[in-house]
């Protein structure tokens, strides 16, 4: 089954404790992306990757890191989480460039930073 | 620069009546436009997309949207609302050759029995 998986689905942590949210897709998609969803703000793009070793900032990259060492994986790293990073995070992938292609979304990771 | 404005943050309709969710976009180039739906505590699912083919786009579950370049709009409609349509709906724009997607702030649809 074609899918995007994220782990963990729920995470409660404390300020400053480094964490990684994993994202994996089994569709051989080139383009992957991370979003955060906050009430009243919709989804905002954090980082995206056009292919292996190619990443770029989205609209809200501060406080986040990503890497793309393999085509299928695109982890999101919070080196020193802060309470304002409490949010619902989605990973997505699409087969080509952003324009025109359908994004497939993971189930989401709900992060709480205390 | 690209942006999306969803004109209503909340819409309530009675079951069996038409649904209209409004979306206006701004794009410097030929846009691709999408509508996604998010049911409570679920991920996002594609309803339909416009990619410079037919301006009237049909999607899943009876939804459709019309691309109107002169009005820079991409409103989502359904002739008859069903209880299962209650969800959050997002309008999304991307340039055809672009690398980023831009989401609207969402419209919450309530269906009253």
HADDOCK unambig.tbl for C-alpha pairs under 7 A between the chains (distance, minus, plus):
assign (segid A and resid 40 and name CA) (segid B and resid 105 and name CA) 5.79 0.50 0.50
assign (segid A and resid 41 and name CA) (segid B and resid 105 and name CA) 4.87 0.50 0.50
assign (segid A and resid 42 and name CA) (segid B and resid 103 and name CA) 6.23 0.50 0.50
assign (segid A and resid 42 and name CA) (segid B and resid 104 and name CA) 5.88 0.50 0.50
assign (segid A and resid 42 and name CA) (segid B and resid 105 and name CA) 3.92 0.50 0.50
assign (segid A and resid 42 and name CA) (segid B and resid 106 and name CA) 5.70 0.50 0.50
assign (segid A and resid 43 and name CA) (segid B and resid 103 and name CA) 5.79 0.50 0.50
assign (segid A and resid 44 and name CA) (segid B and resid 103 and name CA) 6.91 0.50 0.50
assign (segid A and resid 97 and name CA) (segid B and resid 97 and name CA) 6.80 0.50 0.50
assign (segid A and resid 97 and name CA) (segid B and resid 98 and name CA) 6.79 0.50 0.50
assign (segid A and resid 97 and name CA) (segid B and resid 99 and name CA) 5.96 0.50 0.50
assign (segid A and resid 98 and name CA) (segid B and resid 94 and name CA) 6.66 0.50 0.50
assign (segid A and resid 98 and name CA) (segid B and resid 98 and name CA) 5.75 0.50 0.50
assign (segid A and resid 98 and name CA) (segid B and resid 99 and name CA) 4.78 0.50 0.50
assign (segid A and resid 98 and name CA) (segid B and resid 100 and name CA) 5.87 0.50 0.50
assign (segid A and resid 98 and name CA) (segid B and resid 101 and name CA) 6.74 0.50 0.50
assign (segid A and resid 99 and name CA) (segid B and resid 32 and name CA) 5.93 0.50 0.50
assign (segid A and resid 99 and name CA) (segid B and resid 94 and name CA) 5.30 0.50 0.50
assign (segid A and resid 99 and name CA) (segid B and resid 95 and name CA) 5.14 0.50 0.50
assign (segid A and resid 99 and name CA) (segid B and resid 96 and name CA) 3.91 0.50 0.50
assign (segid A and resid 99 and name CA) (segid B and resid 97 and name CA) 5.36 0.50 0.50
assign (segid A and resid 99 and name CA) (segid B and resid 98 and name CA) 5.44 0.50 0.50
assign (segid A and resid 99 and name CA) (segid B and resid 99 and name CA) 6.84 0.50 0.50
assign (segid A and resid 100 and name CA) (segid B and resid 32 and name CA) 5.29 0.50 0.50
assign (segid A and resid 100 and name CA) (segid B and resid 51 and name CA) 5.42 0.50 0.50
assign (segid A and resid 100 and name CA) (segid B and resid 96 and name CA) 5.80 0.50 0.50
assign (segid A and resid 105 and name CA) (segid B and resid 43 and name CA) 6.50 0.50 0.50
assign (segid A and resid 105 and name CA) (segid B and resid 44 and name CA) 6.06 0.50 0.50
assign (segid A and resid 106 and name CA) (segid B and resid 43 and name CA) 6.45 0.50 0.50
assign (segid A and resid 107 and name CA) (segid B and resid 42 and name CA) 6.43 0.50 0.50
assign (segid A and resid 107 and name CA) (segid B and resid 43 and name CA) 4.71 0.50 0.50
assign (segid A and resid 108 and name CA) (segid B and resid 43 and name CA) 6.29 0.50 0.50
